[in-house]
Amino acid sequence: MEACFEGMNDAFINGVFSADNVDYELDKKMNIFSNLSILLARIFEHKGENNEAVRVCDTLLQKALP
């Protein structure tokens, strides 16, 4: 789950979005990313790994969600 989170985060950071390169599934991808991030943060919180939970939440808050 953590590898999926990191992979999706890297894809959003390195993705090139422009008028010529439109991703029509971006809303779905961002919705999945936000749900995954919330679940991962809650798992880290349950395990007592608060620094990791804060990192995941901070990463999610820095994204421009639809």
C-alpha positions in Angstrom: 0.0 0.0 0.0 2.9 2.3 0.8 4.6 1.5 -2.5 1.3 2.3 -4.3 1.1 5.6 -2.5 4.6 6.6 -3.4 4.2 5.5 -7.0 1.0 7.5 -7.5 2.6 10.5 -5.8 5.6 10.4 -8.1 3.3 10.1 -11.1 1.4 13.2 -10.1 4.7 15.1 -9.4 6.4 14.1 -12.7 3.2 14.1 -14.9 3.0 16.6 -17.7 -0.4 18.1 -18.0 -1.1 20.7 -20.7 -3.7 21.5 -23.4 -1.9 19.0 -25.7 -1.7 16.3 -23.1 -5.1 16.0 -21.4 -5.7 13.2 -18.9 -9.5 12.7 -18.9 -9.2 10.2 -16.0 -7.4 12.6 -13.7 -10.4 13.2 -11.4 -10.7 9.4 -10.9 -7.0 9.0 -10.2 -7.0 11.9 -7.7 -10.0 10.4 -6.0 -8.2 7.0 -5.7 -5.0 8.7 -4.5 -6.8 10.7 -1.8 -8.7 7.7 -0.5 -5.5 5.6 -0.5 -3.7 8.4 1.3 -6.4 8.6 4.0 -6.4 4.8 4.5 -2.6 4.7 4.7 -2.5 7.6 7.2 -5.0 5.9 9.4 -3.0 2.7 9.3 0.1 4.5 10.3 -1.8 6.3 13.1 -3.1 2.9 14.4 0.4 1.5 14.4 1.7 4.5 16.3 3.8 5.8 13.5 2.7 9.4 13.8 5.6 10.9 11.8 4.6 8.8 8.7 0.9 9.6 9.2 1.8 13.3 9.2 4.0 12.9 6.1 1.2 11.2 4.2 -1.3 13.8 5.2 1.1 16.6 4.3 1.6 15.1 0.9 -2.1 14.9 0.4 -2.7 18.5 1.5 -0.1 19.8 -1.0 -2.1 18.3 -4.0 -4.6 20.3 -5.9 -7.5 18.0 -5.6 -10.5 18.2 -7.9 
